[in-house]
Amino acid sequence: MKRKIFCTFPQALIKEPLLFTLGTRFQVVPNIRGASVTEELAILSLELEGEDASVLAAIDYLVEAGVKVEDLTDGE
């Protein structure tokens, strides 16, 4: 499964290794398609690839950590 998402990271999470965790804990490959990072906010356009359940669990992990996630996948 490939899922395109748009993530907004609050200031408190900018330096956390969340994308690394997606790869190690969930065996999901995060591909950064675009990004803007400041001291106050990080905005990332990501494509996540992996097993269906793993991708969904990775998205849930981001949301539970405090990341605002919007699904950009169009009927795929």
C-alpha positions, 0 to 999 in steps of 0.5 A: 500500500502507498498512502500520501499524507500531509503532516503538521508537526507542532514545535514540541515534536520537530526534533523527535525522530518520528519518521525513523520510528515509522521505519523501525517499528512499523516497517513503513518506508517514509518518502518525503515529497515536500517539507517546510521546517521552521523553529515553530512548525514543520510541515511535511508531505509524505508518501508511506509505503508498506503493508496495509496494516503497517501503514495504517498503524504508522498513521495512528502512531503519528496522530497519537503523538500529536501530529495533525495528519491529512490523507491526500490519497485519491481512491487508491 
